[in-house]
Amino acid sequence: MLDPESLPYRPNVGAALFDRLGRIFVARRCNLPPSDAAGLGAHVWQLPQGGIDAGETPAEAVLRELAEEIGTGRAEILAEHPDWLTYDLPPHLLGRALGGRYRGQRQRWFALRFTGTDADIRLDAHPHPEFDAWRWTALADLPSLAVPFKRPIYTILARDFAAFAVANH
C-alpha cells in the first residue's frame, strides 16, 4: 500500500469562471464516464484547473489552462483566493491519478469574468480534450456537482467567490 505522506502535492491552479449573469462555468470530464470504475458516479463535473509550469506565475498558469482546456482566453482575472487550498486523492486513486506521483493537489484559485460569448468556448481546441460537455450553473450548486474529495474546496469557493456570482451587464 502506497503511503500518501511520502508523496508531494502537485502545484496547481483553478479557474472559477463567471459569465455576465453571475453563473459559473462547469465542465464534464471525458475520461470518467458516469459508471466509472472509480465509483465517482455522476459527479464528474469540475472547474478548469491544471498544473503550474516551471517559471510560470499562478496568474499566467490559470489563463494558459483556460486556453488549453476550454479553448478560450476571453477572460479577465477578478480576484485570487488568498490561500493555497489542498485536497488529497482517495486511497483507490493513489498511484493512479496525477501520474501516480502525487498525493493530491495544492491549488491557487482565481475568480475570472468571461468576456466572450458561448461560441468562444471550444472544448475540442486541444488535441487531447479533458471535457466533453459544459454548462453555466449557479455557484451554490457547485459543491454538489463535484467528486466527493473536491467538495470541501468547492464549498470554500462557493463561499469566498460569492461576490462574483452576480449579474454584470
C-alpha positions in Angstrom: 0.0 0.0 0.0 1.4 3.4 -1.0 1.9 5.8 1.9 0.3 9.1 0.8 2.5 11.0 3.3 5.5 10.0 1.2 4.2 11.9 -1.9 4.1 15.6 -2.5 1.2 17.8 -3.6 1.1 18.8 -7.2 1.2 22.7 -7.6 -2.0 23.6 -9.5 -4.3 26.5 -10.4 -8.0 26.6 -10.8 -10.4 28.9 -12.6 -13.8 29.9 -11.3 -15.1 31.5 -14.5 -18.2 33.6 -14.2 -20.4 34.8 -17.1 -22.1 38.2 -17.2 -25.2 36.7 -15.4 -23.1 35.5 -12.5 -23.2 31.8 -13.3 -20.1 29.7 -13.0 -18.7 27.5 -15.8 -18.5 23.7 -15.1 -17.3 21.0 -17.5 -17.8 17.3 -17.5 -14.6 15.1 -17.6 -14.5 13.0 -20.7 -12.2 10.4 -19.2 -14.6 9.5 -16.3 -17.9 8.1 -17.6 -20.8 8.1 -15.2 -20.4 4.4 -14.4 -16.6 4.7 -14.0 -14.6 2.0 -12.1 -13.5 4.6 -9.5 -17.1 4.8 -8.2 -17.5 8.5 -8.7 -20.9 8.1 -10.2 -22.4 11.2 -11.9 -20.1 13.5 -10.1 -17.7 14.2 -12.9 -18.2 18.0 -13.3 -15.5 20.3 -12.3 -13.9 23.7 -12.9 -11.0 24.2 -15.2 -7.7 23.5 -13.5 -4.2 22.4 -14.2 -0.5 22.3 -13.3 1.8 25.3 -13.0 4.7 25.1 -15.4 8.3 25.9 -14.4 8.9 29.6 -14.4 5.2 30.4 -14.6 3.2 32.5 -12.1 -0.1 31.2 -10.9 -1.9 34.0 -12.8 -0.1 33.1 -16.0 -0.9 29.4 -15.5 -4.7 30.0 -14.9 -5.0 31.9 -18.2 -3.0 29.3 -20.1 -5.1 26.5 -18.6 -8.3 28.2 -19.7 -7.0 28.4 -23.3 -5.9 24.7 -23.2 -8.9 23.2 -21.5 -11.8 25.2 -22.8 -10.2 26.8 -25.9 -10.6 30.5 -24.9 -8.5 33.2 -23.4 -11.6 35.5 -23.3 -11.4 36.2 -19.5 -10.1 38.7 -17.0 -8.9 37.9 -13.5 -11.1 39.4 -10.9 -9.5 38.0 -7.7 -7.1 35.5 -6.4 -8.0 33.3 -3.4 -5.7 34.3 -0.6 -4.9 30.7 0.4 -3.4 27.7 -1.2 -6.2 25.0 -1.0 -5.3 21.3 -0.9 -7.1 18.1 -1.5 -5.9 14.5 -1.0 -6.8 11.8 -3.5 -8.8 8.9 -2.1 -6.8 5.7 -1.5 -8.1 3.9 -4.6 -6.7 6.7 -6.8 -3.3 7.0 -5.2 -0.6 5.8 -7.5 -3.0 6.0 -10.5 -4.3 9.6 -10.8 -2.0 12.5 -11.4 0.6 10.3 -13.0 0.9 8.3 -9.7 3.4 10.8 -8.4 1.3 13.0 -6.1 -1.0 12.6 -3.0 -3.3 15.3 -4.3 -3.1 18.9 -5.3 -2.1 22.2 -3.8 -4.2 24.8 -5.6 -4.3 28.5 -6.1 -7.8 29.6 -7.2 -8.9 32.6 -9.3 -12.2 34.2 -9.9 -12.4 35.3 -13.6 -15.1 37.1 -15.6 -15.8 35.6 -19.0 -15.6 38.4 -21.6 -16.6 36.3 -24.7 -19.6 34.6 -26.0 -20.6 30.9 -25.6 -19.3 30.3 -29.2 -15.8 31.2 -27.9 -15.7 28.1 -25.7 -14.1 25.2 -27.7 -13.6 22.0 -25.7 -12.1 20.5 -28.8 -9.4 23.2 -29.3 -6.7 20.9 -27.6 -5.6 17.7 -29.3 -6.4 15.8 -26.1 -9.6 17.3 -24.6 -10.3 16.9 -20.9 -14.0 17.7 -21.2 -16.9 16.5 -23.4 -19.6 18.9 -22.2 -20.0 22.2 -20.4 -22.7 24.5 -18.9 -23.2 27.6 -16.8 -24.6 26.9 -13.4 -25.4 28.6 -10.1 -22.4 28.9 -7.8 -24.4 27.5 -4.9 -24.8 24.2 -6.9 -21.0 23.8 -7.4 -20.2 21.6 -4.4 -22.9 19.0 -5.2 -21.6 18.6 -8.8 -18.0 17.8 -7.7 -16.4 14.5 -6.9 -16.6 13.9 -3.1 -12.9 14.6 -2.5 -13.1 18.0 -4.2 -16.3 19.1 -2.4 -14.5 20.8 0.5 -12.6 23.1 -1.9 -15.7 23.8 -4.0 -17.6 24.7 -0.8 -14.9 27.2 0.1 -15.0 28.7 -3.4 -18.8 28.9 -3.3 -18.5 30.9 -0.1 -15.4 33.0 -0.9 -16.3 33.9 -4.5 -20.0 34.6 -3.9 -19.5 38.3 -4.6 -18.7 37.4 -8.3 -21.9 35.4 -8.7 -24.0 38.4 -9.6 -25.1 39.8 -13.0 -22.7 42.2 -14.6 -24.1 43.9 -17.6 
